[in-house]
Amino acid sequence: MPDQVPIAVVGSDAEGCRRVAASLSGRGLNVLPASDGAFAGEVAGAASLWQEGLAAEARVLVLLAASASEARHLLAFLPHDKPERPAVAVVLSAGSSQDRAMIIGSGADDCLSNEVDPIELEVRVRRLVEVAALAEEAAMRGDLLDRELDQARRIQRYILPLNPPQVAGLDIVAEYLPAAVLGGDFFDIIQLEDDRIAFFMA
């Protein structure tokens, strides 16, 4: 369920974080509190803000920043190289269209500024929640597909001839190389009763 995707509200303004978190929570979104019962905005330091949100396994981070430079500074600490990186929406106290573009270019998935309407914030966060839910589902399906392909590879390997028959004056060697992960071909080498060899391919 997308509404169950965990969201953390982070930033240096604790009161602002409480207000935004209460607004999103009141609209049915799953906003996580910090471990001490306060929202993650009360954690000091850029690295700590992300660690608090990531430790809570948030899939969406809403970052409150006073300026574009503060937002960019905080975004620099976000682990961009991890596949489980959460989606990030930045809410600026004040900023221009150019500031918003710069912040999105710095790694945010969305950016709002100035007086943000609670309904608009909810709509944008819900969009990121849906994207995060789809990404999580795709990752789970990818893991399942990898496991099924690995099992299919093992099965395919065992149905191919492991020990070709020994024939005087003839060396029989077989190798099976699928074009990608799996192949659809099957072959066998069969010793017939009258000193003949049958090569079967399908």
C-alpha positions in Angstrom: 0.0 0.0 0.0 1.5 3.3 -1.0 0.1 5.1 2.1 2.1 2.8 4.3 5.4 3.9 2.7 7.4 5.4 5.6 8.2 9.1 5.4 10.6 11.1 7.5 10.5 14.9 7.8 14.0 16.3 8.4 15.5 19.8 8.7 17.1 22.2 11.2 13.7 23.9 12.0 12.2 21.5 14.6 8.9 23.4 14.8 8.6 23.5 11.0 9.2 19.8 10.9 6.6 19.1 13.5 4.1 21.2 11.6 4.8 19.5 8.2 4.8 16.1 9.7 1.5 16.7 11.5 0.0 18.0 8.2 1.1 14.9 6.2 0.2 12.5 9.0 -3.3 14.1 9.3 -3.8 13.4 5.6 -3.2 9.7 6.1 0.5 9.4 5.2 2.8 7.3 7.3 5.2 9.8 8.9 7.8 8.4 11.2 8.8 9.9 14.5 12.4 10.0 15.6 13.6 7.5 18.2 13.3 10.1 21.1 9.6 10.8 20.2 10.4 14.0 18.5 10.4 14.3 14.7 13.7 13.9 12.9 14.1 17.6 12.4 15.4 18.0 16.0 18.5 16.0 15.1 21.5 18.4 14.7 24.0 18.2 11.8 23.6 17.3 8.2 24.9 13.8 8.3 22.8 13.1 11.4 19.6 14.2 9.6 20.1 11.6 6.9 21.2 8.9 9.3 18.0 9.5 11.4 15.8 9.3 8.4 17.6 6.3 6.9 17.9 4.5 10.2 14.1 4.7 10.4 14.0 3.1 6.9 12.2 6.0 5.4 11.5 5.6 1.7 10.6 9.3 1.3 12.5 12.2 3.0 10.9 15.6 3.2 13.7 18.1 3.8 12.9 21.5 5.2 15.6 24.1 4.4 15.9 27.8 5.0 17.8 28.4 1.8 19.0 26.8 -1.4 22.5 26.7 -0.1 21.4 24.9 3.1 19.4 22.4 1.0 22.4 21.7 -1.3 24.7 21.3 1.7 22.3 18.7 3.2 21.8 16.9 -0.1 25.6 16.5 -0.3 25.4 14.1 2.6 22.7 11.9 1.0 24.1 8.5 -0.1 23.4 8.8 -3.9 25.2 5.6 -4.7 22.9 3.2 -2.8 20.0 1.6 -4.6 17.8 2.0 -1.5 18.3 5.7 -1.5 15.0 7.3 -0.5 13.1 9.9 -2.6 13.7 13.4 -1.4 11.4 16.4 -1.5 12.9 19.7 -0.5 10.7 22.5 1.0 12.5 25.9 0.9 11.4 28.7 3.2 12.2 31.0 0.3 13.6 30.5 -3.2 13.3 31.2 -6.9 12.6 28.9 -9.8 16.4 28.9 -10.4 17.0 27.7 -6.8 14.5 24.9 -7.3 16.1 23.8 -10.5 19.5 23.8 -8.8 18.3 21.7 -5.9 16.7 19.1 -8.2 20.0 19.1 -10.1 21.8 18.4 -6.8 19.9 15.2 -6.2 16.4 16.1 -4.9 13.4 14.5 -6.6 11.2 17.5 -6.1 11.4 21.0 -4.7 8.8 23.5 -3.4 9.5 27.0 -2.1 8.0 30.0 -0.4 4.5 29.6 1.1 3.7 26.0 0.3 0.0 25.0 0.2 -0.5 21.9 2.4 -2.6 20.3 -0.3 0.1 20.8 -2.9 2.7 19.4 -0.6 0.5 16.4 0.1 0.0 15.8 -3.7 3.7 16.0 -4.4 4.7 13.8 -1.4 2.1 11.2 -2.4 3.6 11.2 -5.9 7.0 10.4 -4.4 5.4 7.8 -2.1 3.9 6.1 -5.2 7.2 6.2 -7.0 9.0 4.7 -3.9 6.4 2.0 -3.6 6.8 1.1 -7.3 10.6 1.1 -6.9 10.3 -1.2 -3.9 7.9 -3.5 -5.8 10.3 -3.6 -8.9 13.2 -4.4 -6.6 11.3 -7.3 -5.0 10.2 -8.6 -8.4 13.8 -8.3 -9.7 15.1 -10.3 -6.7 12.4 -13.0 -7.3 13.2 -13.1 -11.1 17.0 -13.4 -10.3 16.2 -16.4 -7.9 14.0 -18.1 -10.5 16.5 -17.6 -13.3 19.3 -19.0 -11.1 17.1 -22.1 -10.3 16.3 -22.5 -14.0 20.0 -22.3 -14.9 20.7 -25.1 -12.4 17.9 -27.2 -13.7 19.1 -26.7 -17.3 22.6 -27.6 -16.4 21.5 -30.9 -14.8 19.4 -32.0 -17.8 22.3 -31.7 -20.2 24.7 -34.6 -20.7 27.4 -34.5 -18.1 29.4 -37.6 -19.3 29.3 -38.2 -23.0 29.8 -41.8 -24.1 33.4 -43.0 -24.7 33.9 -44.0 -28.4 37.2 -45.3 -29.7 38.9 -42.8 -32.0 36.4 -40.1 -31.2 36.6 -37.3 -28.6 33.2 -36.0 -27.7 33.1 -32.6 -26.0 30.0 -30.6 -25.3 29.6 -27.0 -24.1 26.4 -25.1 -23.6 26.6 -21.3 -23.8 23.2 -19.5 -23.7 23.1 -16.1 -25.6 21.9 -14.3 -22.4 21.0 -15.9 -19.1 19.0 -18.9 -20.3 18.8 -20.8 -23.5 15.9 -22.7 -25.0 17.9 -25.5 -26.6 18.4 -29.0 -25.4 20.8 -31.7 -26.6 21.9 -35.2 -25.7 24.5 -37.7 -26.8 23.2 -41.3 -26.7 25.2 -44.6 -27.1 23.1 -47.0 -29.3 23.4 -50.7 -29.0 25.0 -51.3 -32.4 28.1 -49.1 -31.8 26.4 -46.1 -33.1 26.1 -42.6 -31.5 23.0 -40.6 -31.6 23.2 -36.8 -31.3 19.9 -35.3 -30.3 19.2 -31.6 -30.4 15.9 -29.7 -29.9 
